[in-house]
Amino acid sequence: VSAPVVPSPVPTPGLAKRMKKSKQPLQVTKDLGRWKPADDLLLINAVLQTNDLTSVHLGVKFSCRFNLREIQERWYALLYDPIISKLACQAMRQLHPEAIAAIQSKVLFSKAEEQLLNKVGSTSQPTLDTFQDLLHKHPDVFYPSRTAKALQLHWQLMKQYYLLEDQT
């Protein structure tokens, strides 16, 4: 026994067109409101450095507090949504070079970078030259904007939290 097919009401063409148009820009502007160009640049650099969205969520300080799901959604939107990606890229291109440098200095350290810093002994008194040598010997490992001073500061943090190879 088959039930009779009832035709669904057909919306007027103008209404359907307005519904389609109004949905997409609302989502784009909602995302653009909370995610600043600096946040997008920081997100991209941090993910490229760590390959881990959970680490980015735990370790990066954005302009406002995003939960892990929001970070994941933004990352996928930047990768796969052409409208959001295009708007975000245009906004990031307009950032001042000093702002870009400040953002790049906040990028998380990768595991490979920390492994190299880990080898500098905790009992040694490393100078900036020690970290400069590390940068010169391993340019492929360290993030391009890393400085000897940044390495020294991170090494001191690792030492403070007993994360160096020769510490227990």
PEDA-V283517 format. One record per residue. N is the residue number from 1. PHI is phi in whole degrees, -180 to 180 (NA if undefined). D_LAST is the distance of its C-alpha to the last C-alpha in Angstrom with 2 decimals. Layout:
n->[N,N]
phi->[PHI,PHI]
d_last->[D_LAST,D_LAST]
This chain:
n->[1,2,3,4,5,6,7,8,9,10,11,12,13,14,15,16,17,18,19,20,21,22,23,24,25,26,27,28,29,30,31,32,33,34,35,36,37,38,39,40,41,42,43,44,45,46,47,48,49,50,51,52,53,54,55,56,57,58,59,60,61,62,63,64,65,66,67,68,69,70,71,72,73,74,75,76,77,78,79,80,81,82,83,84,85,86,87,88,89,90,91,92,93,94,95,96,97,98,99,100,101,102,103,104,105,106,107,108,109,110,111,112,113,114,115,116,117,118,119,120,121,122,123,124,125,126,127,128,129,130,131,132,133,134,135,136,137,138,139,140,141,142,143,144,145,146,147,148,149,150,151,152,153,154,155,156,157,158,159,160,161,162,163,164,165,166,167,168]
phi->[NA,-110,-82,-66,-85,-98,-67,-78,-64,-94,-71,-65,-57,-64,-67,-62,-64,-65,-65,-63,-68,-75,-68,-64,-62,-62,-65,-63,-70,-63,-66,-67,-67,-91,-88,-84,-57,-65,-65,-62,-64,-65,-61,-62,-64,-67,-69,-64,-79,-104,57,-151,-68,-66,-62,-63,-61,-79,-107,-107,-101,-89,-68,-144,-80,-111,-85,-60,-63,-65,-65,-62,-63,-67,-60,-67,-64,-64,-79,-116,-97,-63,-70,-63,-60,-64,-64,-65,-64,-62,-67,-67,-65,-87,-67,-69,-55,-67,-65,-64,-62,-65,-66,-66,-73,-93,-64,-62,-82,-81,-62,-64,-64,-67,-65,-69,-66,-61,-78,-77,-61,-74,-87,-77,-113,-68,-100,-61,-63,-60,-75,-65,-61,-59,-61,-72,-75,-131,-66,-77,-92,-83,-57,-55,-91,-68,-117,-60,-64,-63,-64,-62,-63,-69,-61,-63,-65,-61,-65,-60,-97,56,-108,-85,-55,-94,-108,-105]
d_last->[76.38,75.04,74.67,76.42,74.25,74.29,73.73,70.92,71.97,71.64,70.34,72.30,71.04,70.41,68.19,66.11,65.68,64.59,62.07,60.48,60.34,58.98,55.97,54.15,54.32,53.20,49.91,49.41,50.11,47.91,44.93,45.89,45.98,42.31,40.74,41.21,41.32,38.13,36.40,37.72,36.55,33.06,33.01,34.25,31.84,28.78,29.83,30.63,27.22,25.13,27.72,26.63,28.78,26.33,23.75,26.69,27.72,24.38,23.57,26.99,29.18,32.79,35.94,36.16,34.06,34.42,33.24,31.84,35.33,36.92,34.44,35.14,38.86,38.86,37.01,39.53,42.39,41.42,41.32,44.35,46.65,48.87,50.17,46.86,45.35,48.33,48.36,44.64,44.94,47.94,46.16,43.05,45.40,46.85,43.60,43.71,41.72,39.79,38.87,37.71,35.54,34.01,33.31,31.77,29.37,27.98,27.24,23.82,21.49,21.65,18.93,20.34,20.15,16.51,15.80,17.73,16.11,12.65,14.01,14.76,12.40,10.77,12.71,15.86,18.43,19.61,23.11,24.99,26.38,23.03,22.84,26.59,26.22,23.72,26.36,29.11,27.43,26.50,29.25,29.39,25.82,25.76,27.96,31.18,31.06,27.56,27.76,25.66,25.32,24.11,21.42,20.37,20.30,18.22,15.71,15.59,15.05,12.15,10.64,11.76,10.12,6.56,7.98,8.22,8.06,6.80,3.78,0.00]
